[in-house]
Amino acid sequence: MTELPHAALARLMKNAGAKRVSVDAVDFMIENLEEFASDISKRAFQIAQHSGRKTVMSKDIKLATR
């Protein structure tokens, strides 16, 4: 199940220079972005836990993306 909206991703791809974007391309982009975001979220949560917090903060995301 995708959580990211197709229209928003298609618009991002067009803003990056694509003239036309296929539905398959948007679906593939969504799938990969969701996997990437999930991995970062898991790492950020672990960082927050290690810091003794339950709340994930922007600094946790920054560390998780390094």
Rosetta blueprint (number, residue, H / E / L):
1 M L
2 T L
3 E L
4 L L
5 P L
6 H H
7 A H
8 A H
9 L H
10 A H
11 R H
12 L H
13 M H
14 K H
15 N H
16 A L
17 G L
18 A L
19 K L
20 R L
21 V L
22 S L
23 V H
24 D H
25 A H
26 V H
27 D H
28 F H
29 M H
30 I H
31 E H
32 N H
33 L H
34 E H
35 E H
36 F H
37 A H
38 S H
39 D H
40 I H
41 S H
42 K H
43 R H
44 A H
45 F H
46 Q H
47 I H
48 A H
49 Q H
50 H H
51 S L
52 G L
53 R L
54 K L
55 T L
56 V L
57 M L
58 S H
59 K H
60 D H
61 I H
62 K H
63 L H
64 A H
65 T L
66 R L
